[in-house]
Amino acid sequence: MKGGGLGEFGRIRRFFAPLAGPGGLALRDDAALIPCKAGQQFVVTVDAIVAGVHYLPDDPPDLVARKLLRVNLSDLAAMGARPRHYLLTTALPAAIGDDWVEKFAGGLAEDQRLYGIDLLGGDSVATDGPAVLSLTAIGEVAIGAEIRRSGARPGDQIWVTGTIGDAFLGLAILRGTYPSLPAEQRTALIRRFQLPEPRVELGPRLAGIAHAMLDVSDGLVADLGHICEASQVGGTISLTQLPLLPAARQLASADPDLPGHLATAGDDYELLFTAPLNAADQIRRLSQELGLPITAIGNVEKGAGVRLVNAAGKEVSLAETGYRHF
Amino acid sequence: MKGGGLGEFGRIRRFFAPLAGPGGLALRDDAALIPCKAGQQFVVTVDAIVAGVHYLPDDPPDLVARKLLRVNLSDLAAMGARPRHYLLTTALPAAIGDDWVEKFAGGLAEDQRLYGIDLLGGDSVATDGPAVLSLTAIGEVAIGAEIRRSGARPGDQIWVTGTIGDAFLGLAILRGTYPSLPAEQRTALIRRFQLPEPRVELGPRLAGIAHAMLDVSDGLVADLGHICEASQVGGTISLTQLPLLPAARQLASADPDLPGHLATAGDDYELLFTAPLNAADQIRRLSQELGLPITAIGNVEKGAGVRLVNAAGKEVSLAETGYRHF
């Protein structure tokens, strides 16, 4: 009953129960139900964010909710799964009022409509510390159609969706860097930081095409490293082929080190995958159909580890990019 | 990479990856896989706990882990589901070292063996505030065999497993109350507070027997209230029939108000269910077979709300028990 106003039960009834799907049983039972479908498997992931670490306490609550949801949907897409349901835990300080929670739930409602998902359950507790928000997302994929990190093979091409480094630049702008960029570009980059676009349409369409896939959260280079490690292969990325927004390309023309930084920055929530050479046409057709850029940025090789090369094909040391191995 | 020592990735690899089941993919992919089984449905629940609110920062980490897991397994049992998997989020302050995390994971390992479950995934983040731990549990029940809160019917008997109020007394003892109780009884009551025993065997066995069920977490009276509200019925409990440990019975002989307090105290994690009169023999046989007391404590009636009656059949006002309506 902490937090004043409606209290825990009141908030659940007022703000969260309307988000519940049929399996959520109006959030009034001890647990939720998800019927099995023949030939399918459920795909489950969980991510947590902390106020002051992953978002700023005065960020718009609807955007906080939607980003939390979307980073989880991105994980589902990276397995080739379609999003279906989610569960939510909120640990909130007493200073957070009903108004914040209402806006937070409003953000969830908006993305539920957008992605065709529903709430199955949750828990809300009080904390004396910063807010901690944890979301479990559940998707669905046909048995055998999942795409893991471990399937990359020498000779595969490396592909990435969208553009890379936007979130890094958006955060930099929020912190006061790049004041000379036009307002429109600044807004677009900040948006990319605050509201990633999980590639939920593409992910499941890559079943039978991609050999290995994940979503870029730690940074393109680190995440390609995860694929290489799990697949026991090496990978080379050409920095000049990195898909960048025009704003990023313009900044890079004055700062040749920038593409390397963007390749290691993280929080992109784009899909990074490998596929055999003969899949290239299929991938380009998918790109056109979905209106989503998908760019070939390198190749998988025998060996281990990730190499970056510049326009001349010369290796760029990772140290120069500020990259730290995890 | 916060928290010193092994860091986030190191802790996952060292302490949590060994807990992963086959569907957890060694915690190295973006999400976990759970294949569907024909005729089954998955049952999902989530609960979170906060240091200083739900447990004390210097409580043994293995017991903290096991209680967090068990309160979730109790929710699954209350739906009639068998526990299968779980996911875990930890938001930990930097002061918590690898040693604490190792013991915490050790507690999970112990209960995994006990309950035949495995870890599917998780997330670990850093917080400047108290630790927040959130666990999502996944169980399985045949389609149609789930037991909800809303099925109670007038004429049903009300049953509860185990004993009631032990956790309340255990916490009171930890806070210095009841110093004259024998050490053995004090230890047993504290144990009941620190390590509830979810009724995972009984829950699924009540399919087709119980009309409505939940687990007692808010307090027997409040939770019976939840059943009554969801089922649109009323319920009467006889305080003299409340199942109490000998220690509680002894304390109650000196404090006639105590049974009323115990009936509203909460954190029991016993199963509370209603069943038709003609199921009584089946229930008693289950009780014998499982070596688990199951006690008839009252009846479901037409109407609304929960009534407590004393030995003389006279109603005891809820106000006298310290009960607050949620």
Interface residues (C-beta under 8 A of the other chain):
Chain A: M1 F9 L25 R28 D29 D30 A31 A32 L33 I34 P35 C36 K37 A38 G39 Q40 Q41 F42 V43 V44 T45 V46 D47 A48 I49 V50 G52 V53 H54 D75 L76 A78 M79 A81 H85 L87 L88 T89 A91 P93 L120 G121 G122 D123 V125 A126 T127 D128 G129 P130 V132 S134 T136 A137 I138 G139 V141 I143 E146 R148 R149 S150 L214 D215 H226 A230 F326
Chain B: M1 F9 L25 R28 D29 D30 A31 A32 L33 I34 P35 C36 K37 A38 G39 Q40 Q41 F42 V43 V44 T45 V46 D47 A48 I49 V50 G52 V53 H54 D75 L76 A78 M79 A81 H85 L87 L88 T89 A91 P93 L120 G121 G122 D123 S124 V125 A126 T127 D128 G129 P130 V132 S134 T136 A137 I138 G139 V141 I143 E146 R148 R149 S150 L214 D215 H226 A230 F326
